[in-house]
Amino acid sequence: MSINHHLSEGLILAYAAGSLPEAYSLIAAAHISMCDDCRAAATAYEALGGAVIDDGDSAALCQDSLAKTFARISAPALGLPVVVTPKAPSVLPAPLQDYLGARLEDVKWRNVGMGVRQCVLKTKGSQTARLLHIPAGTAVPDHGHGGLELTLVLKGAFSDKTGRFGVGDVEVADQSVEHTPVADPDMDCICLAVTDAPLRFKSFLQRALQPFFGI
């Protein structure tokens, strides 16, 4: 997999520090699970954070903390042995499977027009995370952004005036970006999009439908 569009250093640092809202943390974790470069950067930031903690003030533990830890390690496992059956690769990366399950076929889609479907994920905070299914060759209506939008491609690809985004790529779009993403003609595009403000559609019809679809 060749990934050409990555998370910014600031987003990776915020993810490693645990300071991102849940929806942005989810898309960062999904991209990092697919991207060797960003995973290495996140690991380096986490190691740096660990070093800072090591240099900080220490706190006393309870006298029996070590004994309790060894007791839990040596305690027998309860229940029957778990047999792990190899599974076919999923379009959904592991962090996203915790929200939707492992099978794309089980996603509960909702039509939003022009053949495009979405599934809004339940996350804490004011941000919105949604899985999008864009039919091959279909254009998402021309729009701008009221805030920050991150879009991670999971299957297929789409293009806009800023470039082409394939599997594993992340498009970062802020208030300065207005675009019309178009899915490649040979394959449906599945992507995860996270926004912190409503999109700004140019079409009156799209603006009228926004409250119904939460986009």
C-alpha positions, 0 to 999 in steps of 0.5 A: 500500500502506497500512502501519499497523504499523511496526518500532520505532525501536530495531529500525530503529537496530539494523538500521542498525547491523548488530547484529541477529541474522540472522533479525531482520535478515532480517525488518527488511530485508523490511519496510524494502523494503516501507515508505517510512517505515521505509526513510527512518528506516534511511537516516537512521540509516545516514547518522548512522553514516557521519558518526560514522565520518568523525569517527573516527580514519583509517587509512593505505591501501596506496600502490597502493590507488587504482591497484588500484581504478581497474584493477578499474573499467576491467577488461573484463567477462567472459562474455556480456552479461546480458539482464534480462527484466522479472518479474511482481511477487512476493509475496516481497520481495527480501531474502526471495528470497535465501533462498527464490527468487522464486516462492512456488510453489517454497516447500517447505512442511511441514504443521503442522496445521489447514491451516497450513503452514510453511517454516523458513529457514536462518539463523545464531543461536538465532532461528528464521525461518519462512514461514507459510501460513494458510488464509483464515478459519483461526485459529492456536491461542491462544498466548503467547510465551517471547521476542520474535516479529516477524510481517510480512504478505506476502499477505492479512491477519490479526487478533487482539485487538491489531488487524488486520495487512495487507500490509507490517504488522509485529506485535511480540509479546513475553512480555506478549502472548497472542493467537489470530491469525485470517486474513481470510476472503477470502484466505489469509495468507502471513507471515514470523515470527521468534522467539527462543524457543518459543511458549507454547500453551495446548492440551495437544495443541499443546504435545505437537506443538511438538518435532516442528514446532519452534514 
